[in-house]
Amino acid sequence: MYARSTTIQAKPSAIDAGIAHMRDRVMPALEAISGCIGMSLLVDRASSRCIATTSWESAGAMRESADQVHSLRDRAVQLFGADSAQVEQWEVGAMHRDHRIREGACAQITWAEAQDLGRFDAAVETYKSMVASQLEQMPGFCSTSLLIDRATGRGVACETFDSSDAIERNREQLETLRREGTRRAGVDVLEVGDFEIALAHLRVPELV
């Protein structure tokens, strides 16, 4: 499984219109593209950063969709009141769901980078075996996923919870788990951020 993420620095006043456009126009168009298996949209209203992620059955399907997705992306960027977008491509390293994401759900995102590319696979296995199992014990936990770029050693972990309150209740435990997990895996944390889940229609199967 593979994924393409598009990060848009939106105008605050355009965020709701952008979300509606992604839901009503972009998502149906994506579902008509061969090999596409869903889309999610995360929004941080405090910073106006929006991250749309599409999932794909294979690297080939993601690559072949580039031209079709390009025009959809350009229009979305306009609707969000932005000038450009940052586009990144990933392999889906892990995916685990406890239950379906509900209205009002939120996510905590962690961007990280491996200290040693030679230990990258071991770092992914650490995430699967240690982090995913401990997240499952946290009240309000919905799902976890890990997107990876083997060439650069970068990864993005996304932990979703039923609400922002659930993240707050688990924040200290999440920090402890992140600190211990990254130490064992040999990775450096680049950034951590909280987002609301505006759209959640990724249909990636279990990969833990």
PyMOL commands that set and color helices and strands:
alter all, ss='L'
color gray80, all
select helices_A, chain A and resi 12-31+59-64+66-79+117-135+164-185
alter helices_A, ss='H'
color red, helices_A
select strands_A, chain A and resi 2-9+36-44+49-56+85-97+106-114+141-149+154-161+187-202
alter strands_A, ss='S'
color yellow, strands_A
deselect
rebuild
show_as cartoon
